[in-house]
Amino acid sequence: MKIRGVLIEETFAEAFTMRVARLVITARSSRWVREASLKLTGFATSVIGCKVEAAIERELTPAETPDGRPGVSILVMTMGKDDLPKRLIERVGQTVLTCPTTACYDGLPDAPDRVGVGSALRFFGDGFQASKVVGGERFWRIPVMEGEFLVQEKFGMIKGVGGGNFLILARSADAALEAAEAAVDAIAGHPGVILPFPGGVVRSGSKVGSRRIKSMIASTNDAFCPTLRAITRTALPADVNSVLELVINGVDVPAVASAMKVGIDAACRDGIVAISAGNYGGKLGPHHFHLRKIMAGDTSAATG
């Protein structure tokens, strides 16, 4: 299969089941929404080193938020269900509670699994905190020097998908970056997904383990490193000189597959040789996103 002259390789992306929460952060202005969001989602690219993966899902208009103020929705994801509440308490407590004018709400109200966030953060109020039940949900008003911080007591938790991906194999570094930027722009605001890496792009794709250091759980994906072509078992065609990756996490398989489709299509442009994907032979992750099936519009492209 080719799209505008770009080969779509016969391969699949292998992804994992993760636990997901959706936070809705609001503030008096878009400036302070952005400040809180950037801090909350900082150092959250991969569970390998960050314990959590998080990014802004999309911006919200005042008509879409619980309190009628500017806001964003953020997806926060961990591998285990016991890890998610810990990470939420840490990040909301250190980056949203501390930020002027913000409030924090649950973005998954229909999720049956609930984790305590406001119920833990309320203790910062040192006994001066107060609560109110609205629509069957409890909210905590925590006194702070500015006034009050409003946070919902419990947040929904669902099973999602982490690690959907595709690789852009390019003739040059400039072509790879331009294609990756186009793919990120195409996916931006796509419902139910995030791109957790810087600017949505990964240059340091990894493989499981290491050839030389037994303690390493991940190391450089040498098969896709152009500078190692002569000394390793390369997976790159001769005319590929740069590779970039997009990693896509989402609330479910269809959301990830749909985002991959629009991203891959946008990346198929001049200077790109092929689109590939990262996998582990199908042995580790239960979700397999077959590139050619996705691009053909086949909803069975992902299994799991």
N, C-alpha and C positions, 0 to 999 in steps of 0.2 A: 504494500500500500504506500502511495505517495500523496502528499498534500502540497500543492504548489512546488513540486520538485523535491520536497523533503521526504526522505524515507521514514516511515513509521515502522520501527523494528517489531518483529514478532516476539514480544516479550511481555512481562507483566510487572507491576509494582506490588510489592508485598507489604501489607500494613497490619496493624495490631489493634486489638480492642483496648480502649482507654476509658477512664471515667471523666465525665465532662460536667462542668458547671457554667452557666451563663450569668455574668454580672451585668447589671445596668447601672452605670455611674452617671449621675447628673451633677450639675453645678450652676452657679449663677450665670456663667458665660462659657462660651466654647473654649476660651483660653484655659480656664481651670479644669474643665473636663479633660482637655488634652494633657495638662500637667499631671493630673492624677493617673490617667490611663497609661502614659508613657512610663511613669515610675512603677505602676503595678505590673506591667508586662515586660519590664526590663529583666535581663538575665533569665530568660524563660524560653530559650530556643529548643532545648532537648533535655529529656529526662536523664540522659547519660551523665550530664554534668550539672544540670540545673534543678533536678528533682521535679520539675513542672514544665509544661509547655503552654504558652499563653500569647494571645495577640488580640488586637481590636478586630472584631467581626465587622462592624459597620457603625457609621454615625447615625444618631437618632434625632429626629426633629422634636421640638417641644410637644407636638401632638402625639408622639409615640412614647413619651416617658410618663411614669406614674405621677410626677409632680409638675408637669408642664414646663420643664426647663430643658435646655440643651443637654444632650447625653450621648453615650456610646454604649454598645453592647460588646462584651469581651468574653471570649471562651477561655476557660482555664482547664487544663487537662493533666491527669496523672495516670500512671499505670495501675495503681491499686486504689480501691475504694477507701481504705483507711488513710491514705496519703492526702486525698483531696481536701478534707476539712482542715488538716494542719496547714496546708499551703494557702488556703483561702484566709484563714485567721491571720497568718503571718502577713500576707500581702495586703489585705484590706486594712489590717490594723496599722501597718507601717506606711502605707502609701495613700490610702483614701481617707481614713480617719484624720490623718495629719494635714490634709490638703484643704485650703480655705474653701468654704461654701458647698462642699460636696455632700452627696447622699448616695447610698448604695442599696440596690434592690435586687431581688431574685428575678432572673430572666427565664426560668423554667418552672412556672407555677403549676403545671400539670404533672410534673415528675413525681411519682409516688415516693421515691427515696429522697429523704430530706436530711441535710447536714446542718449542724448548728454553727452559725457564724456570729450573728449579733448576740446570740445567747452567751458566747464566750467574751466577745469584745465589750459587752456591757459592764464588766467588772472594772474596766478602766475608769468608769464613773465613780468608783469608790463609795458606792452606796447612794449617790445622788442621782443615779440614772432613773428613768421612768419609762414605762411601756404603755402601748395602746394597741388594741386589737381593731383592725380595719379589714372588713371583708373576710373575716376568719383567719387573718394572718396577723401575727404579733410583730410590732416594730419597736425598736429601742431608741430612746432619745438620750444620748450621752452628752452630758455637759462638757464643753470645752471653752477655752478662753475667748474664742470668737463668738460663741453662742451655743449651738447644739449640733451634734452629728447624728443624723438619722440613718439607721441601718436595719434591714429586715432580720428577724430572728433566725429563720432557717432558709436555706437555699436548696433548690432541686439538684439532683444528681442523676445523670443517665449514662448509659453505655454509648460510647462513640467510637470513632476510628482515627487512629494516628499513624502517619507514615505513608499516606498516599503520595506518590512522587512521579516525576519524570525528569529525564536528563536531556539537556540541549547540547548536541554535539556540533561544534561550529568550526569554521575554517580559521577564525581569529578570535582573540579575546574581545575585541570591539563588537563583532557580530554576535558573540554569545551573550554579552551584556545587553545589547539592544533587544535581542529576542526575549531574554529573561524579563526585562523591564516591560516589554509589550505584554507578556503573559501575566505578569503581576497586575498590570493595569486592567487587563480583561477580567481577572478574577476578583478584583477589588469590589467589595460590597456584595459579593455573591452570598446568598443566605446560607447560614449553617456551616461556614468554613472559615479557617484562619490559615495564614502563612506565618509560622512562628519565627522564622529566621530573619536576619537583618535585611530590611527592604523586601522580604519575601524570598530571598535568594540564598543559596548555599554554594560556596566554592570548594568547601572541604568535605566532600562526601566521604563516608566511612564504610569500612567493612567490619564484620564481627571479628574481634580478637586482633592478634598481631602475629606476624611471622617470627618475630624475634624476642618480644617481651611478653612473657606469659601473663603478667599481671594486668596488661592492657585489655579492656573490654571492647575497645574499638580503635581502629587506626586507619590511616589514609587508604582510600580505595585505589590502590596502585594500578589496577586494570584500566582505570579511566584517567590516569595522570599522563598527559602528553609527554612530559619530560622523562618519563620512565619507560617509554615505548620500547627502547632497545634492550632493557635489562629485566623486564618482567613479562608476564603473560598478558599482553595488552588486549583490550576489547575494542580498541579504536581503529577506525579506518585510517588509511595513510594520510588523507587530506584533512583530518581533524586535529586542530592545534589548541583547542580550549573547550572545556566542558563546565557547564553550570547546572545546578539542580534546583527544582522547586519542590518543597515538601508541603503537603496539604493535609491538614487535620480537619475533622468535621464531626457533626452531630450524628451522622449516619452514613451508610454506604452510598446511597443515591446523591447526597450532597457532595461528597468527595469526587465521585465519578463525573458528575456534572461540571464541577470546577476544573477537573483535569481536562475535560473535553474542550472547554473554552480556552483554557491556558495553552494547551498544545496547539490548537488551531492558530492562536495569535503568535506563537513562537515559530510557526512555519513561514519563514521569510528568507530573503536573500542572505547568503553567507552561512546558512544552516545546512548541514549535511544530513543529519538524522536526529530522530527523537527516540530515546531509549528509556529504561527504567531500572531502578534498583530492587533487587530481590535476593532472597537467601535460599533459592531453590524450592521455595514453597514449603519449607520445613519448620519455619518459626511463626510466621504471621498467618492468621486464618482468612484474611481478606486479600484477594488477588484481583488486581485491576488490570485486565488485559487491554493493552493500548489499542490494538486494531479494532477490537470489538467496541470499545468506548467510542472511538472516532467514527465507527459505523452506526452509532446510536443504539447499540445493543445493551439493554438494561441488565442482561445477565453477565455483563463483562466482569462484574465483581462478584466473587463468591465469599461466603462467610456467614 
